[in-house]
Amino acid sequence: MFRTISDFVAEITGGGRHPATFADGDYRLAAAALLVHVATLDQDFDDEERTKIKETLVDRFELKRDEADTLVAAALEADRKAVDLYHFTSVLNHALDDDGRKRIIEMMFEVAYVDGKLSEFEDNVVWRASELLNVSPRERVELRRRVRDERES
């Protein structure tokens, strides 16, 4: 009986339980799709980038490894079908506060810097996403610098 009540309360409050599938309007899918988009810009989605994205998703969204695998697969498909970044950023704008949107930009830079450098294409995509997420240019530059400095140390 207590298990049933706790399940009911968790369902009503969102109690940390996440569905194993990721719907089109799920902010986690939108965030993962942006990460995948940055990682696949060079047409080479290698194991290091895939691992970084999965670790980021596990940490940020408190997912299990298999859920992160499912989310990355869904994100690859969503990114493949996407015409632009707007769909993903609009979902994130509705779901996240200012700090959450800044964290998405930071995550994008973390993925972009996996290979130790930031290409102009990666920087451009993060710039466009930050504009759509209402992250100021000053905050974006600060996030880029912080991620770069952490990567170098």
N, C-alpha and C positions, 0 to 999 in steps of 0.2 A: 504494500500500500504506500509506504513512504517513497519507494522508487517511482511509482506512478505520479505522486504529487510533485516530486522533484523534476520529473520529466515534463510535467505540465507547466510548472513555473519556468523551467529552462526554455520551453517552447515559446511562452508568452514574452519573456524578457530577452530572448536571444541568447541566454545563458552560456555563451561560449561554444555552443554546439553549432557547427557549420555543416551545411549539406555537402555530400560527396560530389555533387554535380554543380557546375557553375553556369548559371543562366546568363543570358545576354546582358541584362542590366546589373549584374553583380559587380560591385566596385573592385573586387579582387581580380576578376577576369579582366576588367579594364586596365588595372595597374599592371598585371602580368603581360597583357598585350603590348603596352608601351615598352616594357622591359625587353620583350622579345623583339619588338620592332628595332630598338637600338642595337641589340645583339646581332640581328640578321642584316643590317645595312650593308655589310661587306660581303654578303652572300656566303659567309662561312660561319655557321653557328656551331662552334666547336665545343668540346666537352667542358672546357674551363668556363666558358660563358654559360652553358647550360647548368653547370654545378652552382655557379654564383647566383643565377636566377632562382634555382630551387632553394638554396640556403636562405636567400633573402625572403622568399615567400613563406618558408617554414618559420623563420624568425618573426617576420612582420605580421603575418596573419594566423600564427599559431596552428599551422597545418601539420599533418603527419606527412612523411616522405611520399607515400603513395598518393595522397591528396595533392601534393605539390606536383607530382608527375602528371596527374590528371589535369591540373590547372595549366601547366606548361603546354600540354597537348592542345587543350581548348584555346589557349592564348595564341598558339601558332596558327590554328585554323581561323580564329577571329582576325588576326593581323593579316592573314592571306586574303580574307574577304573584304577588309576595310578599304575604303576609298581615301580616307584621310584620318587625322588624329582626333577630329572633333567628337566623334561618337564616344570614344574612350574618355576624353577629358570632360565631356558634359556629364557622364555618369559619375566621375570622380568629383566634379564640382558640387553635385547634389549630395554626395555621400560624405564628403570630408570637410573638415574645417581648414583654416589657413595652415596650421601646423601639419596636418595630414597631407595637404597638397604639396607643401615644401618637402615633406618626406618622400613623396613620389619622385620629385625632381632629383633629390639626393640619391634615391635608388637607381634612377636612370644613369646618373653620372657614375655610380659604383659599377654598374654593368659595363658602361662605355670604357671605363679605365681598367677593365680586367686584363687587357693585353699591355697595360703600362702606358698607353698613350690615348689621347682623345683626337679622333679624326675630325676634320671640319664638317663632315656629314653628320657624325654623331652629335657634335656640338650644335649644329643647326637644328636637328630634330629635338634636342632637349630645349633649345631656345624657343622653338615653336610651341612645344608642349607647355613650357613655363608661361608663355604668353596666354595660352588658352586656359591655364589653371590659375591665372591671376597671381602668379609669383613674380614679384618685381625684378627688373634687371639686376639691381644691386643684390638682392637675395640670391638670385641665380648664380651670379659671379662668386658670391661668398660660398655658396654650396659647392660649386665647381672647385674652388681653391681648397676648401676643406677636404674634399674627397681626394684631390690630387696629392695634397700634403700627407694625408693618412696613407695613401698608396706608396708614396716615396719613402716613408719612414718605416 
